[in-house]
Amino acid sequence: MTAQPERACTTCHEQLDPGDITWPGKGDGHLCQDCWEIESDREWWEMVEAIYA
């Protein structure tokens, strides 16, 4: 059995366990659940502001 390479969130740099839910980050990176929620929320509000601007 080969060891899985260690991964870290590309935003907060917290180590990610193999069983953690992760999301694609920019490039080949991974986002933890918390950072993904923050990023998604920010992008959603930017979209809403652009629609009503």
N, C-alpha and C positions, 0 to 999 in steps of 0.2 A: 504494500500500500504506500503510495507516494504522499508526501505532506503537501497540503494545499498552500500556495503562496500567501503570505500575509497581505491583507488589503486594508486600506484606510480610506476614510471619507475624504474626498478631494477638497471639501470646504472646511470642515472642522478638524480634520486629520485624526479623528478618533478611530482606533483599530476596529475593524469589522470582523465579527466571527463568521465562520462558514454558514451558519444557519440564520444570520441576520437578513432582514428584508433590505435590499438595496435597490437603488434606481440608477439608471445610466447618468453619468455626469458628462461634463464637457471632455471631448477627446475620448480616451480609454478609461476615464475615471469612474468612480462610483460615489453615489451620495447615500448617506444614512437616511433613515426615515425622517428624522427631525429636519435635516438640512433640505431634503426634497420638499417637505411641506412649506418651509419658509420660502424657498425659491419659487415654488408653484404659486403661492399666495402673492408674492411680489409680481410675478409675470401676469397673473390674472388681473391685478389692479392696474398695471400698466396698459393692458388691453382695454379695460373699461374706460380709463382716462382717455385713451386714444380715440375710442368710439365717440365719446361725448365732448371731445375738444373742438 
